[in-house]
Amino acid sequence: MNKDKALEDLFLAQKPCFDDREAFMASLTKRLDTVEYIKQHQEAILRRYKTFMVVAFLVGIISGAATLMYILSTPADVPIFTFHVKSGFFLWLAENSRLITTTTLSLLMTFGLLSIYNNVVDILDMRKTAILT
């Protein structure tokens, strides 16, 4: 408790003086501008992340619907590919070929569409920075 009082007295006794108000104000303005720039940059990044998440959600729904239509339009008892074996890993692979194929197609479609979206956003950002420069 005694140390806190001594520390408080030390801070109260300190009186800052600003001799060069113009330099102080210039430095303060520069720092505030930097903080404002960082704030705007972070807000832009958050908007971009939100947009990317919405697009990823929509792409997932579209690719899921396309895959579901594919699964429902093909006969369920016919495998996509066969190896003509009686046992082992290849038999399991042939039995589950429909599920493996649809999962792979869904992942590839989602990855492809998200890559296209990411490229478009990067191009738009490059155009925006080129215009500002």
C-alpha positions in Angstrom: 0.0 0.0 0.0 2.9 2.3 0.8 4.6 1.6 -2.5 1.3 2.5 -4.4 1.1 5.9 -2.6 4.8 6.6 -3.4 4.2 5.6 -7.1 1.1 7.8 -7.2 3.0 10.7 -5.8 5.8 10.2 -8.3 3.3 10.4 -11.2 1.5 13.4 -9.8 4.7 15.2 -9.4 5.6 14.8 -13.0 4.4 17.7 -15.1 5.1 17.3 -18.8 5.9 20.4 -20.7 5.5 20.7 -24.4 7.9 23.3 -25.8 7.4 22.8 -29.5 3.6 22.6 -30.0 3.8 22.6 -33.8 6.2 19.6 -33.9 4.1 17.8 -31.3 0.9 18.4 -33.3 2.5 17.3 -36.6 3.7 14.1 -34.9 0.3 13.5 -33.3 -1.5 14.1 -36.7 0.9 11.8 -38.4 0.2 9.0 -35.8 -3.5 9.6 -36.0 -3.4 9.3 -39.8 -1.5 6.1 -39.5 -4.0 4.7 -37.0 -6.9 5.7 -39.3 -5.2 4.1 -42.3 -4.7 0.8 -40.4 -8.3 0.9 -39.2 -9.6 1.4 -42.7 -7.4 -1.4 -44.0 -8.6 -3.8 -41.3 -12.3 -2.9 -42.1 -11.6 -3.6 -45.8 -10.1 -7.0 -44.9 -13.1 -7.8 -42.7 -15.5 -6.9 -45.5 -13.4 -9.1 -47.9 -13.5 -12.1 -45.4 -17.2 -11.7 -45.0 -17.8 -11.6 -48.7 -15.5 -14.6 -49.2 -17.4 -16.6 -46.5 -20.8 -15.8 -48.2 -19.4 -16.9 -51.6 -18.0 -20.1 -50.1 -21.3 -20.8 -48.5 -23.1 -20.3 -51.8 -20.6 -22.3 -53.8 -21.0 -25.1 -51.3 -24.8 -25.1 -51.7 -24.5 -25.0 -55.5 -21.9 -27.8 -55.7 -23.9 -29.9 -53.2 -27.0 -29.5 -55.3 -25.1 -30.4 -58.5 -23.6 -33.4 -56.9 -27.0 -34.5 -55.4 -28.6 -34.2 -58.9 -25.7 -36.3 -60.3 -26.2 -39.0 -57.6 -30.0 -39.1 -58.0 -29.8 -39.2 -61.9 -27.5 -42.3 -62.1 -28.5 -45.8 -61.1 -27.4 -46.6 -57.5 -26.4 -50.3 -58.2 -24.0 -49.5 -61.0 -20.5 -48.5 -59.8 -18.7 -45.7 -61.5 -15.5 -47.8 -62.0 -14.6 -51.4 -61.4 -11.4 -53.4 -61.0 -12.8 -57.0 -61.5 -11.4 -58.3 -58.2 -13.0 -60.5 -55.6 -11.5 -59.0 -52.4 -9.2 -56.5 -50.9 -8.8 -52.7 -51.2 -9.8 -52.6 -54.8 -13.1 -54.3 -54.1 -13.8 -51.7 -51.4 -12.8 -49.0 -53.8 -15.1 -50.3 -56.5 -18.0 -50.7 -54.1 -17.6 -47.1 -52.9 -16.7 -45.6 -56.2 -19.9 -43.6 -56.4 -19.4 -41.9 -53.0 -15.7 -41.3 -53.7 -16.4 -39.8 -57.1 -19.1 -37.5 -55.9 -17.1 -36.3 -52.9 -14.1 -35.7 -55.2 -16.2 -33.8 -57.7 -17.7 -31.7 -55.0 -14.4 -30.7 -53.5 -12.9 -29.9 -57.0 -15.9 -27.8 -57.9 -15.8 -25.9 -54.7 -12.0 -25.4 -54.9 -12.3 -24.2 -58.5 -15.1 -21.8 -58.0 -13.4 -20.3 -54.9 -10.1 -19.9 -56.8 -12.0 -18.1 -59.6 -13.6 -15.8 -57.0 -10.3 -15.1 -55.3 -8.6 -14.3 -58.6 -11.4 -11.9 -59.5 -11.1 -10.1 -56.2 -7.4 -9.8 -56.5 -7.7 -8.4 -60.0 -10.2 -5.8 -58.7 -8.0 -4.9 -55.8 -5.0 -4.4 -58.2 -7.2 -2.2 -60.4 -8.3 -0.2 -57.4 -4.7 0.4 -56.2 -3.5 1.2 -59.8 -6.2 3.9 -60.0 -5.3 5.3 -56.7 -1.6 5.5 -57.6 
